[in-house]
Amino acid sequence: MTIKSVKLSDIISPENNPRKAFDDATIQGLAESIEHDGLLQNLVVMQSQGKKYHIISGERRFRVSPELQKRYFN
């Protein structure tokens, strides 16, 4: 296992994710939790073709990341 920083734009949601529905309220709650406590668990990804990475674990954290990125880095 290697720890590496990866751009959000290089991460792809897997098509075979067993979780198909993501409730906006729970995603917003997760955003608030991360905003308050920080990201307590990293995303786990696997490199696929080229420079893209597929999510192994942490799709909800991935889905909230662009919103948090906008709040703090734009």
PDB file with one MODEL, atoms N, CA, C and O in Angstrom:
MODEL        1
ATOM      1  N   MET A   1       0.843  -1.166   0.000  1.00  0.00           N
ATOM      2  CA  MET A   1       0.000   0.000   0.000  1.00  0.00           C
ATOM      3  C   MET A   1       0.893   1.234   0.000  1.00  0.00           C
ATOM      4  O   MET A   1       1.910   1.292   0.690  1.00  0.00           O
ATOM      5  N   THR A   2       0.481   2.217  -0.794  1.00  0.00           N
ATOM      6  CA  THR A   2       1.218   3.462  -0.894  1.00  0.00           C
ATOM      7  C   THR A   2       0.283   4.627  -0.591  1.00  0.00           C
ATOM      8  O   THR A   2      -0.845   4.665  -1.082  1.00  0.00           O
ATOM      9  N   ILE A   3       0.739   5.558   0.200  1.00  0.00           N
ATOM     10  CA  ILE A   3      -0.040   6.764   0.464  1.00  0.00           C
ATOM     11  C   ILE A   3       0.413   7.826  -0.519  1.00  0.00           C
ATOM     12  O   ILE A   3       1.605   8.102  -0.657  1.00  0.00           O
ATOM     13  N   LYS A   4      -0.560   8.416  -1.201  1.00  0.00           N
ATOM     14  CA  LYS A   4      -0.262   9.358  -2.260  1.00  0.00           C
ATOM     15  C   LYS A   4      -1.383  10.389  -2.342  1.00  0.00           C
ATOM     16  O   LYS A   4      -2.550  10.046  -2.157  1.00  0.00           O
ATOM     17  N   SER A   5      -1.047  11.635  -2.615  1.00  0.00           N
ATOM     18  CA  SER A   5      -2.063  12.660  -2.850  1.00  0.00           C
ATOM     19  C   SER A   5      -2.480  12.594  -4.309  1.00  0.00           C
ATOM     20  O   SER A   5      -1.643  12.488  -5.206  1.00  0.00           O
ATOM     21  N   VAL A   6      -3.795  12.658  -4.535  1.00  0.00           N
ATOM     22  CA  VAL A   6      -4.353  12.542  -5.879  1.00  0.00           C
ATOM     23  C   VAL A   6      -5.339  13.680  -6.081  1.00  0.00           C
ATOM     24  O   VAL A   6      -6.088  14.015  -5.163  1.00  0.00           O
ATOM     25  N   LYS A   7      -5.354  14.275  -7.254  1.00  0.00           N
ATOM     26  CA  LYS A   7      -6.322  15.325  -7.563  1.00  0.00           C
ATOM     27  C   LYS A   7      -7.731  14.742  -7.599  1.00  0.00           C
ATOM     28  O   LYS A   7      -7.934  13.623  -8.068  1.00  0.00           O
ATOM     29  N   LEU A   8      -8.700  15.505  -7.102  1.00  0.00           N
ATOM     30  CA  LEU A   8     -10.097  15.048  -7.162  1.00  0.00           C
ATOM     31  C   LEU A   8     -10.522  14.764  -8.597  1.00  0.00           C
ATOM     32  O   LEU A   8     -11.293  13.839  -8.851  1.00  0.00           O
ATOM     33  N   SER A   9     -10.020  15.556  -9.525  1.00  0.00           N
ATOM     34  CA  SER A   9     -10.400  15.378 -10.940  1.00  0.00           C
ATOM     35  C   SER A   9      -9.878  14.072 -11.527  1.00  0.00           C
ATOM     36  O   SER A   9     -10.327  13.655 -12.595  1.00  0.00           O
ATOM     37  N   ASP A  10      -8.937  13.420 -10.846  1.00  0.00           N
ATOM     38  CA  ASP A  10      -8.394  12.143 -11.318  1.00  0.00           C
ATOM     39  C   ASP A  10      -9.111  10.938 -10.713  1.00  0.00           C
ATOM     40  O   ASP A  10      -8.750   9.795 -10.991  1.00  0.00           O
ATOM     41  N   ILE A  11     -10.126  11.192  -9.886  1.00  0.00           N
ATOM     42  CA  ILE A  11     -10.844  10.101  -9.221  1.00  0.00           C
ATOM     43  C   ILE A  11     -12.184   9.878  -9.909  1.00  0.00           C
ATOM     44  O   ILE A  11     -12.900  10.826 -10.233  1.00  0.00           O
ATOM     45  N   ILE A  12     -12.511   8.600 -10.125  1.00  0.00           N
ATOM     46  CA  ILE A  12     -13.759   8.219 -10.797  1.00  0.00           C
ATOM     47  C   ILE A  12     -14.576   7.344  -9.847  1.00  0.00           C
ATOM     48  O   ILE A  12     -14.037   6.464  -9.176  1.00  0.00           O
ATOM     49  N   SER A  13     -15.891   7.601  -9.801  1.00  0.00           N
ATOM     50  CA  SER A  13     -16.780   6.726  -9.034  1.00  0.00           C
ATOM     51  C   SER A  13     -16.894   5.383  -9.744  1.00  0.00           C
ATOM     52  O   SER A  13     -16.992   5.333 -10.970  1.00  0.00           O
ATOM     53  N   PRO A  14     -16.883   4.307  -8.987  1.00  0.00           N
ATOM     54  CA  PRO A  14     -17.020   2.992  -9.621  1.00  0.00           C
ATOM     55  C   PRO A  14     -18.455   2.748 -10.077  1.00  0.00           C
ATOM     56  O   PRO A  14     -19.403   3.153  -9.405  1.00  0.00           O
ATOM     57  N   GLU A  15     -18.606   2.099 -11.198  1.00  0.00           N
ATOM     58  CA  GLU A  15     -19.948   1.789 -11.707  1.00  0.00           C
ATOM     59  C   GLU A  15     -20.624   0.703 -10.893  1.00  0.00           C
ATOM     60  O   GLU A  15     -21.852   0.644 -10.832  1.00  0.00           O
ATOM     61  N   ASN A  16     -19.835  -0.155 -10.268  1.00  0.00           N
ATOM     62  CA  ASN A  16     -20.402  -1.297  -9.545  1.00  0.00           C
ATOM     63  C   ASN A  16     -20.554  -1.050  -8.047  1.00  0.00           C
ATOM     64  O   ASN A  16     -20.595  -2.001  -7.267  1.00  0.00           O
ATOM     65  N   ASN A  17     -20.639   0.205  -7.637  1.00  0.00           N
ATOM     66  CA  ASN A  17     -20.833   0.524  -6.230  1.00  0.00           C
ATOM     67  C   ASN A  17     -22.185  -0.004  -5.781  1.00  0.00           C
ATOM     68  O   ASN A  17     -23.197   0.283  -6.421  1.00  0.00           O
ATOM     69  N   PRO A  18     -22.228  -0.779  -4.684  1.00  0.00           N
ATOM     70  CA  PRO A  18     -23.509  -1.312  -4.220  1.00  0.00           C
ATOM     71  C   PRO A  18     -24.471  -0.224  -3.744  1.00  0.00           C
ATOM     72  O   PRO A  18     -25.687  -0.419  -3.764  1.00  0.00           O
ATOM     73  N   ARG A  19     -23.936   0.911  -3.320  1.00  0.00           N
ATOM     74  CA  ARG A  19     -24.787   2.024  -2.878  1.00  0.00           C
ATOM     75  C   ARG A  19     -25.126   2.855  -4.106  1.00  0.00           C
ATOM     76  O   ARG A  19     -24.244   3.467  -4.708  1.00  0.00           O
ATOM     77  N   LYS A  20     -26.394   2.877  -4.477  1.00  0.00           N
ATOM     78  CA  LYS A  20     -26.825   3.581  -5.690  1.00  0.00           C
ATOM     79  C   LYS A  20     -27.421   4.952  -5.401  1.00  0.00           C
ATOM     80  O   LYS A  20     -27.351   5.848  -6.242  1.00  0.00           O
ATOM     81  N   ALA A  21     -28.005   5.121  -4.223  1.00  0.00           N
ATOM     82  CA  ALA A  21     -28.666   6.387  -3.888  1.00  0.00           C
ATOM     83  C   ALA A  21     -27.884   7.088  -2.786  1.00  0.00           C
ATOM     84  O   ALA A  21     -27.453   6.468  -1.813  1.00  0.00           O
ATOM     85  N   PHE A  22     -27.710   8.390  -2.961  1.00  0.00           N
ATOM     86  CA  PHE A  22     -27.023   9.202  -1.969  1.00  0.00           C
ATOM     87  C   PHE A  22     -27.946  10.349  -1.592  1.00  0.00           C
ATOM     88  O   PHE A  22     -28.236  11.223  -2.409  1.00  0.00           O
ATOM     89  N   ASP A  23     -28.404  10.335  -0.349  1.00  0.00           N
ATOM     90  CA  ASP A  23     -29.333  11.338   0.150  1.00  0.00           C
ATOM     91  C   ASP A  23     -28.605  12.661   0.354  1.00  0.00           C
ATOM     92  O   ASP A  23     -27.574  12.707   1.025  1.00  0.00           O
ATOM     93  N   ASP A  24     -29.137  13.741  -0.224  1.00  0.00           N
ATOM     94  CA  ASP A  24     -28.508  15.058  -0.123  1.00  0.00           C
ATOM     95  C   ASP A  24     -28.355  15.519   1.322  1.00  0.00           C
ATOM     96  O   ASP A  24     -27.364  16.164   1.664  1.00  0.00           O
ATOM     97  N   ALA A  25     -29.318  15.197   2.166  1.00  0.00           N
ATOM     98  CA  ALA A  25     -29.253  15.619   3.574  1.00  0.00           C
ATOM     99  C   ALA A  25     -28.099  14.931   4.299  1.00  0.00           C
ATOM    100  O   ALA A  25     -27.404  15.566   5.092  1.00  0.00           O
ATOM    101  N   THR A  26     -27.889  13.656   4.039  1.00  0.00           N
ATOM    102  CA  THR A  26     -26.783  12.962   4.707  1.00  0.00           C
ATOM    103  C   THR A  26     -25.434  13.412   4.151  1.00  0.00           C
ATOM    104  O   THR A  26     -24.446  13.471   4.883  1.00  0.00           O
ATOM    105  N   ILE A  27     -25.393  13.727   2.861  1.00  0.00           N
ATOM    106  CA  ILE A  27     -24.157  14.257   2.268  1.00  0.00           C
ATOM    107  C   ILE A  27     -23.843  15.620   2.898  1.00  0.00           C
ATOM    108  O   ILE A  27     -22.688  15.910   3.210  1.00  0.00           O
ATOM    109  N   GLN A  28     -24.867  16.448   3.081  1.00  0.00           N
ATOM    110  CA  GLN A  28     -24.669  17.757   3.710  1.00  0.00           C
ATOM    111  C   GLN A  28     -24.221  17.585   5.161  1.00  0.00           C
ATOM    112  O   GLN A  28     -23.356  18.320   5.637  1.00  0.00           O
ATOM    113  N   GLY A  29     -24.806  16.620   5.858  1.00  0.00           N
ATOM    114  CA  GLY A  29     -24.395  16.338   7.231  1.00  0.00           C
ATOM    115  C   GLY A  29     -22.940  15.885   7.301  1.00  0.00           C
ATOM    116  O   GLY A  29     -22.210  16.260   8.218  1.00  0.00           O
ATOM    117  N   LEU A  30     -22.528  15.083   6.334  1.00  0.00           N
ATOM    118  CA  LEU A  30     -21.142  14.648   6.277  1.00  0.00           C
ATOM    119  C   LEU A  30     -20.224  15.840   6.021  1.00  0.00           C
ATOM    120  O   LEU A  30     -19.149  15.936   6.613  1.00  0.00           O
ATOM    121  N   ALA A  31     -20.644  16.745   5.143  1.00  0.00           N
ATOM    122  CA  ALA A  31     -19.850  17.951   4.859  1.00  0.00           C
ATOM    123  C   ALA A  31     -19.654  18.768   6.137  1.00  0.00           C
ATOM    124  O   ALA A  31     -18.554  19.249   6.407  1.00  0.00           O
ATOM    125  N   GLU A  32     -20.709  18.920   6.909  1.00  0.00           N
ATOM    126  CA  GLU A  32     -20.615  19.671   8.166  1.00  0.00           C
ATOM    127  C   GLU A  32     -19.705  18.966   9.163  1.00  0.00           C
ATOM    128  O   GLU A  32     -18.936  19.611   9.876  1.00  0.00           O
ATOM    129  N   SER A  33     -19.795  17.643   9.209  1.00  0.00           N
ATOM    130  CA  SER A  33     -18.942  16.868  10.107  1.00  0.00           C
ATOM    131  C   SER A  33     -17.473  17.016   9.723  1.00  0.00           C
ATOM    132  O   SER A  33     -16.621  17.219  10.588  1.00  0.00           O
ATOM    133  N   ILE A  34     -17.176  16.915   8.439  1.00  0.00           N
ATOM    134  CA  ILE A  34     -15.795  17.069   7.978  1.00  0.00           C
ATOM    135  C   ILE A  34     -15.312  18.485   8.230  1.00  0.00           C
ATOM    136  O   ILE A  34     -14.160  18.701   8.606  1.00  0.00           O
ATOM    137  N   GLU A  35     -16.199  19.449   8.020  1.00  0.00           N
ATOM    138  CA  GLU A  35     -15.843  20.842   8.248  1.00  0.00           C
ATOM    139  C   GLU A  35     -15.505  21.077   9.725  1.00  0.00           C
ATOM    140  O   GLU A  35     -14.580  21.822  10.046  1.00  0.00           O
ATOM    141  N   HIS A  36     -16.252  20.443  10.605  1.00  0.00           N
ATOM    142  CA  HIS A  36     -16.058  20.629  12.045  1.00  0.00           C
ATOM    143  C   HIS A  36     -14.884  19.805  12.580  1.00  0.00           C
ATOM    144  O   HIS A  36     -14.039  20.328  13.306  1.00  0.00           O
ATOM    145  N   ASP A  37     -14.831  18.510  12.222  1.00  0.00           N
ATOM    146  CA  ASP A  37     -13.858  17.584  12.806  1.00  0.00           C
ATOM    147  C   ASP A  37     -12.655  17.295  11.914  1.00  0.00           C
ATOM    148  O   ASP A  37     -11.650  16.757  12.379  1.00  0.00           O
ATOM    149  N   GLY A  38     -12.754  17.651  10.636  1.00  0.00           N
ATOM    150  CA  GLY A  38     -11.704  17.292   9.687  1.00  0.00           C
ATOM    151  C   GLY A  38     -12.009  15.940   9.070  1.00  0.00           C
ATOM    152  O   GLY A  38     -12.919  15.235   9.506  1.00  0.00           O
ATOM    153  N   LEU A  39     -11.251  15.590   8.068  1.00  0.00           N
ATOM    154  CA  LEU A  39     -11.413  14.307   7.390  1.00  0.00           C
ATOM    155  C   LEU A  39     -10.725  13.256   8.239  1.00  0.00           C
ATOM    156  O   LEU A  39      -9.498  13.235   8.332  1.00  0.00           O
ATOM    157  N   LEU A  40     -11.505  12.387   8.856  1.00  0.00           N
ATOM    158  CA  LEU A  40     -10.970  11.422   9.807  1.00  0.00           C
ATOM    159  C   LEU A  40     -10.501  10.138   9.145  1.00  0.00           C
ATOM    160  O   LEU A  40      -9.739   9.372   9.735  1.00  0.00           O
ATOM    161  N   GLN A  41     -10.955   9.901   7.922  1.00  0.00           N
ATOM    162  CA  GLN A  41     -10.562   8.691   7.215  1.00  0.00           C
ATOM    163  C   GLN A  41     -10.375   9.047   5.743  1.00  0.00           C
ATOM    164  O   GLN A  41     -11.260   9.641   5.127  1.00  0.00           O
ATOM    165  N   ASN A  42      -9.244   8.689   5.189  1.00  0.00           N
ATOM    166  CA  ASN A  42      -8.945   9.013   3.800  1.00  0.00           C
ATOM    167  C   ASN A  42      -9.759   8.166   2.831  1.00  0.00           C
ATOM    168  O   ASN A  42     -10.325   7.138   3.204  1.00  0.00           O
ATOM    169  N   LEU A  43      -9.807   8.611   1.592  1.00  0.00           N
ATOM    170  CA  LEU A  43     -10.363   7.800   0.523  1.00  0.00           C
ATOM    171  C   LEU A  43      -9.365   6.700   0.204  1.00  0.00           C
ATOM    172  O   LEU A  43      -8.155   6.891   0.325  1.00  0.00           O
ATOM    173  N   VAL A  44      -9.875   5.561  -0.200  1.00  0.00           N
ATOM    174  CA  VAL A  44      -9.017   4.474  -0.669  1.00  0.00           C
ATOM    175  C   VAL A  44      -9.320   4.313  -2.145  1.00  0.00           C
ATOM    176  O   VAL A  44     -10.465   4.078  -2.534  1.00  0.00           O
ATOM    177  N   VAL A  45      -8.286   4.440  -2.966  1.00  0.00           N
ATOM    178  CA  VAL A  45      -8.467   4.358  -4.414  1.00  0.00           C
ATOM    179  C   VAL A  45      -7.466   3.374  -5.003  1.00  0.00           C
ATOM    180  O   VAL A  45      -6.476   3.010  -4.369  1.00  0.00           O
ATOM    181  N   MET A  46      -7.751   2.952  -6.233  1.00  0.00           N
ATOM    182  CA  MET A  46      -6.864   2.063  -6.962  1.00  0.00           C
ATOM    183  C   MET A  46      -6.648   2.663  -8.338  1.00  0.00           C
ATOM    184  O   MET A  46      -7.604   3.060  -9.004  1.00  0.00           O
ATOM    185  N   GLN A  47      -5.407   2.730  -8.763  1.00  0.00           N
ATOM    186  CA  GLN A  47      -5.125   3.319 -10.072  1.00  0.00           C
ATOM    187  C   GLN A  47      -5.655   2.412 -11.167  1.00  0.00           C
ATOM    188  O   GLN A  47      -5.468   1.196 -11.143  1.00  0.00           O
ATOM    189  N   SER A  48      -6.323   3.039 -12.131  1.00  0.00           N
ATOM    190  CA  SER A  48      -6.815   2.297 -13.284  1.00  0.00           C
ATOM    191  C   SER A  48      -6.002   2.733 -14.495  1.00  0.00           C
ATOM    192  O   SER A  48      -4.800   2.969 -14.377  1.00  0.00           O
ATOM    193  N   GLN A  49      -6.624   2.840 -15.629  1.00  0.00           N
ATOM    194  CA  GLN A  49      -5.909   3.208 -16.848  1.00  0.00           C
ATOM    195  C   GLN A  49      -5.425   4.653 -16.776  1.00  0.00           C
ATOM    196  O   GLN A  49      -6.148   5.539 -16.319  1.00  0.00           O
ATOM    197  N   GLY A  50      -4.218   4.875 -17.223  1.00  0.00           N
ATOM    198  CA  GLY A  50      -3.681   6.231 -17.263  1.00  0.00           C
ATOM    199  C   GLY A  50      -3.511   6.812 -15.882  1.00  0.00           C
ATOM    200  O   GLY A  50      -2.979   6.161 -14.982  1.00  0.00           O
ATOM    201  N   LYS A  51      -3.967   8.049 -15.716  1.00  0.00           N
ATOM    202  CA  LYS A  51      -3.818   8.751 -14.443  1.00  0.00           C
ATOM    203  C   LYS A  51      -5.099   8.761 -13.632  1.00  0.00           C
ATOM    204  O   LYS A  51      -5.201   9.524 -12.672  1.00  0.00           O
ATOM    205  N   LYS A  52      -6.076   7.948 -13.978  1.00  0.00           N
ATOM    206  CA  LYS A  52      -7.349   7.911 -13.260  1.00  0.00           C
ATOM    207  C   LYS A  52      -7.302   6.879 -12.138  1.00  0.00           C
ATOM    208  O   LYS A  52      -6.561   5.898 -12.199  1.00  0.00           O
ATOM    209  N   TYR A  53      -8.122   7.131 -11.105  1.00  0.00           N
ATOM    210  CA  TYR A  53      -8.196   6.254  -9.940  1.00  0.00           C
ATOM    211  C   TYR A  53      -9.657   5.924  -9.669  1.00  0.00           C
ATOM    212  O   TYR A  53     -10.517   6.802  -9.742  1.00  0.00           O
ATOM    213  N   HIS A  54      -9.941   4.674  -9.359  1.00  0.00           N
ATOM    214  CA  HIS A  54     -11.291   4.240  -8.980  1.00  0.00           C
ATOM    215  C   HIS A  54     -11.380   4.181  -7.458  1.00  0.00           C
ATOM    216  O   HIS A  54     -10.434   3.780  -6.780  1.00  0.00           O
ATOM    217  N   ILE A  55     -12.526   4.585  -6.940  1.00  0.00           N
ATOM    218  CA  ILE A  55     -12.745   4.564  -5.491  1.00  0.00           C
ATOM    219  C   ILE A  55     -12.983   3.136  -5.032  1.00  0.00           C
ATOM    220  O   ILE A  55     -13.812   2.420  -5.593  1.00  0.00           O
ATOM    221  N   ILE A  56     -12.255   2.736  -4.014  1.00  0.00           N
ATOM    222  CA  ILE A  56     -12.458   1.445  -3.360  1.00  0.00           C
ATOM    223  C   ILE A  56     -13.321   1.667  -2.117  1.00  0.00           C
ATOM    224  O   ILE A  56     -14.229   0.887  -1.830  1.00  0.00           O
ATOM    225  N   SER A  57     -13.022   2.737  -1.389  1.00  0.00           N
ATOM    226  CA  SER A  57     -13.741   3.044  -0.153  1.00  0.00           C
ATOM    227  C   SER A  57     -13.800   4.557   0.029  1.00  0.00           C
ATOM    228  O   SER A  57     -12.789   5.247  -0.101  1.00  0.00           O
ATOM    229  N   GLY A  58     -14.995   5.069   0.332  1.00  0.00           N
ATOM    230  CA  GLY A  58     -15.122   6.482   0.649  1.00  0.00           C
ATOM    231  C   GLY A  58     -15.860   7.309  -0.385  1.00  0.00           C
ATOM    232  O   GLY A  58     -15.560   8.490  -0.555  1.00  0.00           O
ATOM    233  N   GLU A  59     -16.818   6.714  -1.078  1.00  0.00           N
ATOM    234  CA  GLU A  59     -17.518   7.477  -2.115  1.00  0.00           C
ATOM    235  C   GLU A  59     -18.286   8.665  -1.551  1.00  0.00           C
ATOM    236  O   GLU A  59     -18.334   9.720  -2.183  1.00  0.00           O
ATOM    237  N   ARG A  60     -18.885   8.515  -0.380  1.00  0.00           N
ATOM    238  CA  ARG A  60     -19.599   9.668   0.200  1.00  0.00           C
ATOM    239  C   ARG A  60     -18.624  10.797   0.502  1.00  0.00           C
ATOM    240  O   ARG A  60     -18.936  11.963   0.259  1.00  0.00           O
ATOM    241  N   ARG A  61     -17.454  10.468   1.026  1.00  0.00           N
ATOM    242  CA  ARG A  61     -16.437  11.494   1.280  1.00  0.00           C
ATOM    243  C   ARG A  61     -15.992  12.128  -0.031  1.00  0.00           C
ATOM    244  O   ARG A  61     -15.737  13.331  -0.084  1.00  0.00           O
ATOM    245  N   PHE A  62     -15.898  11.334  -1.076  1.00  0.00           N
ATOM    246  CA  PHE A  62     -15.541  11.855  -2.398  1.00  0.00           C
ATOM    247  C   PHE A  62     -16.620  12.810  -2.907  1.00  0.00           C
ATOM    248  O   PHE A  62     -16.303  13.866  -3.454  1.00  0.00           O
ATOM    249  N   ARG A  63     -17.872  12.451  -2.734  1.00  0.00           N
ATOM    250  CA  ARG A  63     -18.973  13.278  -3.231  1.00  0.00           C
ATOM    251  C   ARG A  63     -19.061  14.626  -2.507  1.00  0.00           C
ATOM    252  O   ARG A  63     -19.510  15.609  -3.097  1.00  0.00           O
ATOM    253  N   VAL A  64     -18.648  14.684  -1.268  1.00  0.00           N
ATOM    254  CA  VAL A  64     -18.707  15.940  -0.521  1.00  0.00           C
ATOM    255  C   VAL A  64     -17.446  16.790  -0.756  1.00  0.00           C
ATOM    256  O   VAL A  64     -17.467  17.994  -0.500  1.00  0.00           O
ATOM    257  N   SER A  65     -16.382  16.202  -1.224  1.00  0.00           N
ATOM    258  CA  SER A  65     -15.107  16.905  -1.403  1.00  0.00           C
ATOM    259  C   SER A  65     -15.173  18.124  -2.321  1.00  0.00           C
ATOM    260  O   SER A  65     -14.599  19.156  -1.973  1.00  0.00           O
ATOM    261  N   PRO A  66     -15.846  18.061  -3.479  1.00  0.00           N
ATOM    262  CA  PRO A  66     -15.890  19.262  -4.324  1.00  0.00           C
ATOM    263  C   PRO A  66     -16.544  20.460  -3.631  1.00  0.00           C
ATOM    264  O   PRO A  66     -16.108  21.595  -3.821  1.00  0.00           O
ATOM    265  N   GLU A  67     -17.578  20.217  -2.836  1.00  0.00           N
ATOM    266  CA  GLU A  67     -18.243  21.305  -2.107  1.00  0.00           C
ATOM    267  C   GLU A  67     -17.282  21.923  -1.085  1.00  0.00           C
ATOM    268  O   GLU A  67     -17.186  23.146  -0.979  1.00  0.00           O
ATOM    269  N   LEU A  68     -16.584  21.087  -0.346  1.00  0.00           N
ATOM    270  CA  LEU A  68     -15.626  21.596   0.639  1.00  0.00           C
ATOM    271  C   LEU A  68     -14.460  22.296  -0.048  1.00  0.00           C
ATOM    272  O   LEU A  68     -13.938  23.289   0.460  1.00  0.00           O
ATOM    273  N   GLN A  69     -14.061  21.787  -1.180  1.00  0.00           N
ATOM    274  CA  GLN A  69     -12.982  22.416  -1.937  1.00  0.00           C
ATOM    275  C   GLN A  69     -13.388  23.826  -2.376  1.00  0.00           C
ATOM    276  O   GLN A  69     -12.586  24.757  -2.304  1.00  0.00           O
ATOM    277  N   LYS A  70     -14.625  23.977  -2.826  1.00  0.00           N
ATOM    278  CA  LYS A  70     -15.129  25.296  -3.238  1.00  0.00           C
ATOM    279  C   LYS A  70     -15.143  26.276  -2.063  1.00  0.00           C
ATOM    280  O   LYS A  70     -14.772  27.442  -2.202  1.00  0.00           O
ATOM    281  N   ARG A  71     -15.580  25.775  -0.898  1.00  0.00           N
ATOM    282  CA  ARG A  71     -15.682  26.647   0.277  1.00  0.00           C
ATOM    283  C   ARG A  71     -14.330  27.183   0.723  1.00  0.00           C
ATOM    284  O   ARG A  71     -14.234  28.333   1.152  1.00  0.00           O
ATOM    285  N   TYR A  72     -13.290  26.372   0.629  1.00  0.00           N
ATOM    286  CA  TYR A  72     -12.020  26.735   1.250  1.00  0.00           C
ATOM    287  C   TYR A  72     -10.882  27.064   0.296  1.00  0.00           C
ATOM    288  O   TYR A  72      -9.901  27.687   0.699  1.00  0.00           O
ATOM    289  N   PHE A  73     -10.998  26.655  -0.958  1.00  0.00           N
ATOM    290  CA  PHE A  73      -9.859  26.832  -1.847  1.00  0.00           C
ATOM    291  C   PHE A  73     -10.162  27.650  -3.085  1.00  0.00           C
ATOM    292  O   PHE A  73      -9.287  27.800  -3.938  1.00  0.00           O
ATOM    293  N   ASN A  74     -11.356  28.182  -3.219  1.00  0.00           N
ATOM    294  CA  ASN A  74     -11.682  29.039  -4.373  1.00  0.00           C
ATOM    295  C   ASN A  74     -11.936  30.439  -3.949  1.00  0.00           C
ATOM    296  O   ASN A  74     -12.223  31.295  -4.786  1.00  0.00           O
TER     297      ASN A  74
ENDMDL
END
